[in-house]
Each structure stands twice: as structure tokens, then as C-alpha cells.
């Protein structure tokens, strides 16, 4: 299947309805404060098991795109980022809406989302195939070193303490260990439970650690009220002149978003911060930023939507997820016995082309739905959490049980929901945990394959140019934050202990 055939296939009745429903669900979840796109993907993941591979990836990509864009509504009308990546949009979207231009703020953000997503799709189509050709040349040691580098970059760039990010990644790797050792055929870390001989399924763990824990965390502030601005259609339609005026800002911010999306562990939130800061520094009216600046809205929304295509580049070309949402997409592909990476192009080109086609069409559908239905989506903000969370809990239980039809998976989901809640209270990032959980079996398999090929000699892992470079980057990523912190402390101590200059 070629890319053109994938586009044509999307406009058949069933695939298009799946894409339309996915975008709608993504936007709706993005609009609801406290319910994120990652939670939606985690809840939907078990149900994709009963779908064809093509339809499953269409649904997941559509929800991914819709969820990133839906956070614009609450960020603009309630000053609450419906998605974490919309936090910078609140700085100017809400003041502009309060000033009497809610439609204008939503329209600019929606247009910027379309441009950012479209440009990131172009990079996805042009950059992924050559990267995949390079990845085909990788051996087991190179693949193992690539996984280690991705984990190191993700933990070093995680929000908060790097030690907490590293701890979360190692904990996720530990959770993947129980079960039967493929090399020896013996069980490990089952603690006498027969149900654990097949290992802890990643789906109940992901649902618990991310979806259920988020519900528990949000339930603490369930009665908290927030002032909101009433949405209006006036100003929602952006003219060609607006695209000309803000065109350079859209292009620059989209490039920043794509680059930040390609880097593992950076994500849309950091991309929007960098793009917003760059726009403010370059702007002729920086004093308007934070007071309802149109440039700020455009920069933030262009960047966070551009990361959607950027994050798919390493996922499809190398099999490396860049964040939490990508790791859930990786899990969805693995459920259907599809391993993302260079061989996916060779063995399943229809899946790769469907993902690319779905990414672009989903952005166009998102733009149309947000333009026409922004008032309707805004009304969803009034749904109170105590009406919504019981349904989420039901889906958590059903999703965990439906995969293997056993109650053990439900208990696993509940246990990891409590663990995730504790990690959230301790400010431990969840993305490294999920990525460690998903990538640890891959790393173990590749390392064992490499050692079997070399007769147990591990030296090639360090001596081969590509694998050695990946390990050097991983070591630098882990060491650099500590070295920088030590240097800053030393500089502050030396500055504080230096005597004041003598008066003239």
C-alpha cells in the first residue's frame, strides 16, 4: 500500500467514521479539565485488540491529534490547560478572551494548530524513510544501546528531579521482569503466584499507573470551581491576512515543535515554552505577552501541535517513543504484533502509510470540528468531575478485565493505580516509568541476541562505532545535569565567599 492508497482508504465509510470518532473523543477529552489524551489512549487500548491493525492505528492517531488540540478550549476560556501542553496558551488566550474576543483567541489557536500539524506531517513523511533505512543496518548491540540512550535522555529531560525520573524508569523496567525467562525457560520474580508466570501485562499496568492514578489525584480537588468565559462564534473564522501576518511565527514555532518532538523526553509542553519564549524575544511588542498577545497564542499552539509529527519520527523509524503518549501508541502496535522500527517499513508498509495519512487527515478534521463546534465543546467544561469519574473508573475495570478475562488483571490495575497516585504525590514523572516498562523487554532481547552472536563477548557493545556513540550520549545525558548543578553550587559558593570590592 502506497501513501496515496492509504489516503484513499481513509475516506471509505468505516475508516473515516473511526477517524472522525477518534478526533471527537480526543477533543472532548482535551476540553475536560483533568482528563488527558494519554488517559483516553490508555482506556481505549484494550478495545483496539478486537479491531484490525489498520483501524486500530487510525483510531489511536486520531485521538492523539484531537487530544493535543482540545486543550486550547479550556486554556482560553477557563485559564486551565486541558492538556499540559496548553499551559502557555493560558497566558494570552485567557486575557484575550476576557477582553471580549474569545472567538478570536480560539480561531487563532485553531489555525496555528492546523499549520503546526501540517508542517510536522511534512517532516514525518520526508524524514522517517531515510532514518528507517539507517536503522535497518543496526544490529542487536546497536538496538540495545539505542534503547539505553532513549531512556537516559528521557530521564535527564523529565520534569523535576533527574533522580526521580531515573528511579521511575528503573521501576518500570523492574515491573517488566516477572514471568518466564526466555533464555532459560525458568520463572522469575513470580513470588509463587501462578498468575504471574505470564508476566504482568502492560495494559493493566498502564491503565492503573496513568488513568486510575489521575482520577484519584483529581478527586482531591473535585469540588474546586473555576471562572470561565462564554464562548462565541464571532471572530472564530481567520482570514488570509491573519495567516500572512502570523505566518513567520507559525513557521518558526512549528520548526521548534517538530525538533522538540523528535528529541526523546522533551515533549509538547517544553516545545510550547521554547516557542513562546522565542516569539517574545523576537516580537516588536514583547510587553503585550501575558496580556492577550496574539503572537503568544500562535507560537504556543503551533509548537505543541507540531510535536505530534515529530514524536512519530523516532517511533516509526527506530521504535523509540519520545513520551508517555508515544509509549501507549507503541503498546497498541505491539498488541497487534507490530514492532515499530525499521522493519515495520519492510514488513507492514500499509501500517506506516496509514499512520502518516491519518496524521494529516486528523488535523484537517480537527480544524473543521473545532471551527464549527467550539461553542458545543466549550459547554462540556461545565460537566462536574463527580459525574464523569465513575464512568472513567468503570472503563478502567472493564479495560483491564477484557484483555484476558481474568480478575487478576483488575487487581494489578488497582495496585498500580495506588502506586501511580503515590508517585504523583512524590512528584515522580510517570512517562519514564511507562517507557521503561515498554522498552525493557526490547533491551533485554537485543542484549541477549548480541551476546549469543558474539559467544558472550560484550566488548563489541562498546567498541562498535554506532553502539559506542549511543552509550556515550547516554552517559553524557545522565552525568551532565549533576555536573552542571555541582558547577553552579561551586560558583555560588565562590561568589558568596569573595570579599566585597573596596570603595574607591
C-alpha positions as CSV (number, residue, x, y, z in Angstrom):
1,X,0.0,0.0,0.0
2,X,1.4,3.4,-1.0
3,X,0.8,6.7,0.8
4,X,-1.8,7.7,-1.9
5,X,-3.7,4.5,-1.4
6,X,-3.7,5.0,2.3
7,X,-5.3,8.4,1.9
8,X,-7.9,6.9,-0.4
9,X,-8.5,4.1,2.1
10,X,-9.2,6.6,4.9
11,X,-12.2,8.0,3.0
12,X,-14.0,4.7,2.9
13,X,-17.0,4.8,5.3
14,X,-15.8,2.7,8.2
15,X,-12.2,4.1,8.4
16,X,-13.4,7.7,8.1
17,X,-16.1,7.2,10.8
18,X,-13.4,5.7,13.1
19,X,-11.1,8.7,12.4
20,X,-14.0,11.2,13.0
21,X,-15.0,9.5,16.2
22,X,-11.3,9.4,17.4
23,X,-10.8,13.1,16.8
24,X,-14.1,13.9,18.5
25,X,-13.2,11.8,21.6
26,X,-9.7,13.4,21.6
27,X,-11.1,16.9,21.5
28,X,-13.7,16.2,24.1
29,X,-11.2,14.7,26.5
30,X,-8.8,17.6,25.9
31,X,-11.6,20.0,26.8
32,X,-12.4,18.3,30.1
33,X,-10.0,19.5,32.8
34,X,-8.2,16.7,34.5
35,X,-8.8,14.1,31.7
36,X,-5.9,13.9,29.3
37,X,-5.3,12.4,25.9
38,X,-2.9,9.9,27.5
39,X,-5.7,8.7,29.8
40,X,-8.0,8.3,26.8
41,X,-5.5,6.2,24.9
42,X,-4.8,4.1,27.9
43,X,-8.5,3.4,28.4
44,X,-9.1,2.7,24.7
45,X,-6.0,0.4,24.3
46,X,-7.6,-2.9,25.4
47,X,-10.5,-2.4,23.0
48,X,-8.2,-2.0,20.0
49,X,-7.3,-5.7,20.5
50,X,-10.6,-6.6,18.8
51,X,-10.0,-4.2,15.8
52,X,-7.9,-4.7,12.7
53,X,-4.4,-3.3,12.8
54,X,-5.2,-0.6,10.3
55,X,-8.4,0.6,12.1
56,X,-6.6,0.5,15.4
57,X,-3.8,2.8,14.4
58,X,-6.4,5.2,12.7
59,X,-8.3,5.4,16.0
60,X,-5.2,6.0,18.1
61,X,-3.6,8.6,15.9
62,X,-7.0,10.5,15.6
63,X,-7.4,10.5,19.4
64,X,-3.8,11.7,19.8
65,X,-4.3,14.6,17.4
66,X,-7.6,15.6,18.9
67,X,-6.4,15.4,22.4
68,X,-3.4,17.7,21.8
69,X,-5.7,20.3,20.2
70,X,-8.6,20.1,22.6
71,X,-6.7,21.7,25.5
72,X,-6.9,25.0,23.7
73,X,-10.6,25.5,24.7
74,X,-10.1,25.3,28.5
75,X,-6.8,27.1,28.3
76,X,-8.6,30.0,26.6
77,X,-11.9,30.1,28.3
78,X,-11.1,28.9,31.9
79,X,-7.3,29.6,32.2
80,X,-6.9,25.9,32.9
81,X,-4.8,23.8,30.4
82,X,-7.0,20.9,29.5
83,X,-3.7,19.3,28.4
84,X,-0.3,20.0,30.0
85,X,1.0,21.2,26.6
86,X,-1.6,24.1,26.6
87,X,-0.2,25.8,29.7
88,X,1.5,28.5,27.7
89,X,-1.8,29.2,25.8
90,X,-3.4,30.2,29.1
91,X,-1.0,33.2,29.4
92,X,-2.5,35.1,26.4
93,X,-5.6,33.1,25.4
94,X,-7.5,33.8,28.6
95,X,-6.7,37.5,28.8
96,X,-7.7,37.9,25.1
97,X,-11.0,36.1,25.9
98,X,-11.6,38.2,29.0
99,X,-11.1,41.3,26.9
100,X,-14.1,40.3,24.8
101,X,-12.5,38.3,22.0
102,X,-12.9,34.6,22.9
103,X,-13.7,33.7,19.3
104,X,-10.6,35.4,18.0
105,X,-8.4,33.6,20.6
106,X,-9.9,30.2,19.7
107,X,-9.7,30.9,16.0
108,X,-6.0,31.9,16.1
109,X,-5.1,28.9,18.2
110,X,-7.1,26.6,15.9
111,X,-5.4,27.9,12.8
112,X,-2.0,27.6,14.4
113,X,-2.7,24.0,15.4
114,X,-3.5,23.2,11.7
115,X,-0.3,24.8,10.4
116,X,1.8,23.2,13.1
117,X,0.3,19.7,12.5
118,X,0.6,20.1,8.7
119,X,4.2,21.1,8.7
120,X,5.1,18.3,11.2
121,X,3.4,15.8,8.8
122,X,5.6,17.0,6.0
123,X,8.7,16.4,8.2
124,X,7.3,13.0,9.2
125,X,6.9,11.9,5.5
126,X,10.3,13.2,4.4
127,X,12.5,12.3,7.4
128,X,11.2,8.9,8.6
129,X,12.1,6.7,5.5
130,X,15.8,7.6,5.4
131,X,16.0,7.1,9.2
132,X,14.4,3.7,8.8
133,X,16.9,2.8,6.1
134,X,19.7,3.6,8.5
135,X,18.0,1.7,11.3
136,X,17.9,-1.5,9.2
137,X,21.7,-1.6,9.4
138,X,21.6,-1.7,13.2
139,X,22.5,-5.0,14.9
140,X,21.4,-6.2,18.4
141,X,24.1,-4.2,20.2
142,X,23.1,-1.0,18.3
143,X,19.4,-1.5,19.2
144,X,20.2,-2.2,22.8
145,X,22.4,0.9,23.0
146,X,19.7,3.0,21.3
147,X,17.1,1.9,23.9
148,X,19.6,2.8,26.7
149,X,20.2,6.2,25.1
150,X,16.5,6.9,24.8
151,X,15.9,6.0,28.5
152,X,18.8,8.2,29.5
153,X,17.6,11.2,27.5
154,X,14.0,10.8,28.8
155,X,15.1,10.6,32.4
156,X,17.5,13.5,32.1
157,X,14.9,15.7,30.5
158,X,12.0,14.8,32.8
159,X,10.1,17.4,34.8
160,X,11.6,17.8,38.2
161,X,14.5,15.8,39.7
162,X,16.5,13.7,37.3
163,X,17.0,11.1,40.1
164,X,13.2,10.8,40.3
165,X,13.0,10.3,36.5
166,X,15.7,7.7,36.7
167,X,14.0,5.9,39.6
168,X,10.7,5.9,37.7
169,X,12.4,4.3,34.6
170,X,14.2,1.7,36.6
171,X,10.9,0.9,38.4
172,X,9.2,0.4,35.1
173,X,11.9,-1.9,33.9
174,X,11.6,-3.9,37.2
175,X,7.8,-4.3,36.6
176,X,8.5,-5.8,33.2
177,X,10.8,-8.6,34.7
178,X,8.3,-11.1,36.2
179,X,7.4,-14.1,34.1
180,X,9.3,-16.7,32.2
181,X,12.9,-16.1,31.3
182,X,13.1,-16.6,27.5
183,X,16.7,-17.8,27.7
184,X,16.5,-20.4,30.5
185,X,12.7,-21.1,30.4
186,X,12.6,-20.6,34.2
187,X,10.2,-18.4,36.0
188,X,11.5,-15.3,37.8
189,X,10.1,-12.8,40.3
190,X,6.7,-14.5,40.4
191,X,6.7,-14.9,44.2
192,X,4.7,-18.1,44.0
193,X,1.8,-16.6,42.1
194,X,0.8,-18.8,39.2
195,X,-1.0,-15.8,37.5
196,X,2.3,-14.0,37.3
197,X,4.1,-16.7,35.3
198,X,3.0,-15.0,32.1
199,X,4.3,-11.7,33.4
200,X,2.5,-8.5,34.3
201,X,0.6,-7.5,31.2
202,X,1.4,-3.9,30.3
203,X,-2.2,-2.9,29.6
204,X,-3.5,-3.1,33.2
205,X,-0.3,-1.5,34.5
206,X,-0.6,1.4,32.1
207,X,-4.3,1.9,32.8
208,X,-3.6,1.8,36.5
209,X,-0.5,3.9,36.6
210,X,-1.8,6.6,34.4
211,X,-5.6,6.6,34.1
212,X,-6.7,5.4,37.6
213,X,-4.0,7.4,39.4
214,X,-5.1,10.5,37.6
215,X,-8.7,10.0,38.7
216,X,-7.6,9.6,42.3
217,X,-5.4,12.7,42.2
218,X,-8.1,14.8,40.6
219,X,-10.7,13.6,43.1
220,X,-8.9,15.5,45.8
221,X,-9.9,18.8,44.2
222,X,-13.2,17.6,42.8
223,X,-15.2,20.5,44.2
224,X,-12.9,23.2,43.1
225,X,-14.8,25.8,40.9
226,X,-13.3,28.0,38.2
227,X,-14.4,31.1,36.5
228,X,-14.9,30.7,32.7
229,X,-15.6,32.9,29.7
230,X,-18.6,32.2,27.5
231,X,-17.5,31.0,24.0
232,X,-18.8,32.9,21.0
233,X,-18.5,32.2,17.3
234,X,-17.7,35.8,16.5
235,X,-14.1,36.0,15.3
236,X,-13.6,32.2,15.0
237,X,-13.0,32.4,11.3
238,X,-9.5,33.5,10.5
239,X,-8.8,35.4,7.3
240,X,-6.0,35.0,4.8
241,X,-4.4,38.3,6.1
242,X,-4.1,36.7,9.6
243,X,-2.1,33.8,8.0
244,X,0.2,36.4,6.3
245,X,0.7,38.4,9.5
246,X,1.4,35.4,11.7
247,X,2.9,33.2,9.0
248,X,6.6,33.6,10.1
249,X,5.6,33.0,13.7
250,X,3.7,29.8,12.7
251,X,6.6,28.5,10.7
252,X,9.3,29.2,13.3
253,X,7.2,27.8,16.1
254,X,6.3,24.7,14.1
255,X,10.0,24.0,13.4
256,X,10.8,24.3,17.1
257,X,7.9,22.0,17.9
258,X,9.0,19.3,15.3
259,X,12.6,19.4,16.6
260,X,11.5,19.1,20.2
261,X,9.1,16.3,19.3
262,X,11.9,14.3,17.7
263,X,14.1,14.6,20.8
264,X,13.2,11.8,23.3
265,X,11.7,13.0,26.6
266,X,11.2,16.7,25.6
267,X,7.5,16.8,24.5
268,X,4.9,19.3,23.6
269,X,5.0,21.3,26.9
270,X,8.7,22.2,26.6
271,X,8.3,22.8,22.9
272,X,5.5,25.4,23.6
273,X,7.6,27.1,26.3
274,X,10.6,27.4,23.9
275,X,8.5,28.6,21.0
276,X,6.7,31.1,23.2
277,X,9.9,32.5,24.6
278,X,11.4,32.8,21.1
279,X,8.4,34.7,19.9
280,X,8.5,37.0,22.9
281,X,12.2,37.7,22.4
282,X,11.8,38.4,18.7
283,X,8.5,40.4,18.9
284,X,8.4,44.1,18.4
285,X,5.8,44.3,21.2
286,X,7.1,41.9,23.9
287,X,5.2,43.9,26.6
288,X,1.9,42.6,25.3
289,X,2.8,39.0,26.0
290,X,0.8,37.8,29.0
291,X,-1.7,40.5,28.4
292,X,-3.6,38.9,25.5
293,X,-0.9,38.8,22.7
294,X,-2.0,37.1,19.5
295,X,1.6,36.2,18.8
296,X,1.8,34.2,22.1
297,X,-1.2,32.1,21.3
298,X,0.0,31.4,17.8
299,X,3.5,30.4,19.0
300,X,2.3,28.1,21.7
301,X,-0.3,26.3,19.6
302,X,1.9,25.9,16.6
303,X,4.6,24.3,18.6
304,X,2.6,21.9,20.7
305,X,0.7,20.5,17.6
306,X,3.9,20.3,15.6
307,X,5.3,17.8,18.1
308,X,2.7,15.2,17.1
309,X,4.5,14.6,13.8
310,X,7.9,15.0,15.4
311,X,7.3,12.3,18.1
312,X,6.2,9.8,15.4
313,X,9.5,10.1,13.6
314,X,11.7,8.2,16.1
315,X,8.7,5.9,17.0
316,X,8.3,4.7,13.4
317,X,11.9,4.8,12.2
318,X,13.7,3.4,15.3
319,X,10.9,2.1,17.6
320,X,11.7,4.6,20.3
321,X,8.8,6.5,21.9
322,X,9.6,10.1,22.9
323,X,7.0,10.4,25.7
324,X,4.1,8.9,27.5
325,X,1.5,9.1,24.7
326,X,4.0,7.6,22.3
327,X,4.7,4.7,24.6
328,X,1.0,3.9,24.7
329,X,1.0,4.1,20.8
330,X,3.9,1.7,20.9
331,X,1.9,-0.7,23.2
332,X,-1.0,-0.5,20.8
333,X,1.2,-1.6,17.9
334,X,2.7,-4.4,19.9
335,X,-0.8,-5.7,20.8
336,X,-1.2,-6.3,17.1
337,X,2.2,-8.0,16.8
338,X,3.7,-4.9,15.1
339,X,7.1,-3.8,16.3
340,X,7.8,-0.2,15.4
341,X,11.2,0.4,13.8
342,X,12.9,0.0,10.5
343,X,11.5,-3.5,9.8
344,X,7.9,-2.1,10.1
345,X,8.5,-0.4,6.7
346,X,9.6,-3.6,5.1
347,X,7.0,-5.9,6.6
348,X,4.0,-3.7,7.1
349,X,4.1,-0.7,4.8
350,X,0.3,-0.4,5.0
351,X,0.6,0.4,8.7
352,X,3.2,3.1,8.3
353,X,1.4,4.8,5.4
354,X,-1.9,4.6,7.3
355,X,-0.3,6.3,10.3
356,X,1.1,9.1,8.1
357,X,-2.2,9.6,6.2
358,X,-4.3,9.5,9.4
359,X,-2.0,12.2,11.0
360,X,-2.7,14.7,8.3
361,X,-6.4,14.0,7.7
362,X,-7.0,14.0,11.5
363,X,-5.5,17.6,11.7
364,X,-7.8,18.7,8.9
365,X,-10.9,17.1,10.6
366,X,-9.8,18.6,13.9
367,X,-9.6,22.1,12.4
368,X,-13.1,21.7,10.9
369,X,-14.7,20.4,14.1
370,X,-13.0,23.0,16.3
371,X,-14.1,25.8,13.9
372,X,-17.7,24.7,13.7
373,X,-18.3,23.2,17.2
374,X,-16.2,25.3,19.5
375,X,-19.3,26.6,21.4
376,X,-20.5,23.0,21.9
377,X,-17.1,21.8,23.1
378,X,-17.0,24.7,25.5
379,X,-20.2,23.6,27.1
380,X,-18.5,20.3,28.0
381,X,-16.4,22.3,30.5
382,X,-19.4,22.5,32.8
383,X,-19.5,18.7,33.4
384,X,-18.6,18.2,37.0
385,X,-16.0,15.6,37.9
386,X,-18.2,13.7,40.3
387,X,-20.4,12.8,37.2
388,X,-17.5,11.9,35.0
389,X,-15.1,10.0,37.2
390,X,-17.4,7.0,37.9
391,X,-17.6,6.3,34.2
392,X,-13.8,6.5,33.9
393,X,-13.4,4.0,36.8
394,X,-15.8,1.6,35.1
395,X,-13.8,1.8,31.8
396,X,-10.6,1.2,33.8
397,X,-12.0,-2.0,35.3
398,X,-13.6,-3.2,32.0
399,X,-10.5,-2.4,30.0
400,X,-8.2,-4.3,32.4
401,X,-10.6,-7.3,32.6
402,X,-11.4,-7.5,28.9
403,X,-7.9,-8.4,27.6
404,X,-7.6,-11.9,29.2
405,X,-11.0,-12.2,31.0
406,X,-9.4,-12.7,34.4
407,X,-9.8,-10.8,37.7
408,X,-6.0,-10.8,38.4
409,X,-5.5,-8.1,35.8
410,X,-8.1,-5.9,37.6
411,X,-6.2,-6.3,40.9
412,X,-3.0,-5.4,39.0
413,X,-4.7,-2.3,37.7
414,X,-5.9,-1.2,41.1
415,X,-2.5,-1.8,42.7
416,X,-0.7,0.3,40.1
417,X,-3.3,2.9,40.4
418,X,-2.3,3.3,44.0
419,X,1.4,3.2,43.1
420,X,0.8,5.9,40.4
421,X,-1.1,8.0,42.9
422,X,1.9,7.8,45.3
423,X,4.3,8.7,42.5
424,X,2.2,11.7,41.6
425,X,2.2,12.9,45.2
426,X,6.0,12.5,45.3
427,X,6.3,14.5,42.0
428,X,7.8,11.5,40.2
429,X,7.2,11.7,36.5
430,X,5.2,8.8,35.0
431,X,6.5,9.0,31.4
432,X,9.9,7.4,32.3
433,X,8.1,4.6,34.2
434,X,5.8,3.7,31.2
435,X,8.7,3.9,28.7
436,X,10.9,1.8,30.9
437,X,8.1,-0.8,31.2
438,X,7.6,-0.9,27.4
439,X,11.3,-0.8,26.3
440,X,12.9,-3.0,28.9
441,X,11.8,-6.3,27.2
442,X,13.2,-5.0,23.9
443,X,16.5,-4.1,25.5
444,X,16.8,-7.5,27.2
445,X,16.0,-9.3,24.0
446,X,18.5,-7.3,21.9
447,X,21.3,-7.7,24.5
448,X,20.8,-11.5,24.8
449,X,20.8,-11.7,21.0
450,X,24.1,-9.8,20.7
451,X,25.8,-11.8,23.4
452,X,24.7,-15.1,21.8
453,X,26.1,-13.9,18.4
454,X,29.5,-13.0,20.0
455,X,29.7,-16.0,22.2
456,X,29.2,-13.9,25.4
457,X,31.7,-11.2,24.5
458,X,30.3,-7.8,25.5
459,X,33.2,-5.8,24.2
460,X,31.6,-5.1,20.8
461,X,28.8,-3.2,22.6
462,X,31.4,-0.5,23.5
463,X,33.8,-0.9,20.5
464,X,31.3,-0.7,17.6
465,X,31.1,3.0,16.4
466,X,27.3,3.3,16.5
467,X,26.6,1.5,19.7
468,X,29.5,3.1,21.4
469,X,28.3,6.6,20.4
470,X,24.8,5.8,21.7
471,X,26.2,4.7,25.0
472,X,28.5,7.8,25.2
473,X,25.5,10.1,24.6
474,X,23.5,8.2,27.3
475,X,26.4,8.6,29.8
476,X,26.7,12.3,29.0
477,X,22.9,12.7,29.4
478,X,23.0,11.1,32.8
479,X,26.1,12.9,34.1
480,X,25.6,16.4,32.6
481,X,22.8,17.6,34.9
482,X,24.7,16.6,38.0
483,X,27.9,18.2,36.7
484,X,26.0,21.4,35.9
485,X,24.4,21.5,39.3
486,X,27.8,21.0,41.0
487,X,29.3,23.7,39.0
488,X,26.5,26.1,39.8
489,X,26.8,25.4,43.5
490,X,30.6,25.9,43.4
491,X,30.1,29.2,41.5
492,X,27.5,30.4,44.0
493,X,29.8,29.5,47.0
494,X,32.8,31.2,45.5
495,X,30.7,34.3,44.7
496,X,29.3,34.4,48.2
497,X,32.7,33.9,49.9
498,X,34.5,36.5,47.8
499,X,35.1,39.8,49.7
500,X,33.1,42.9,48.5
501,X,35.0,45.4,46.4
502,X,36.8,48.1,48.3
503,X,35.3,51.6,47.9
504,X,37.3,53.9,45.7
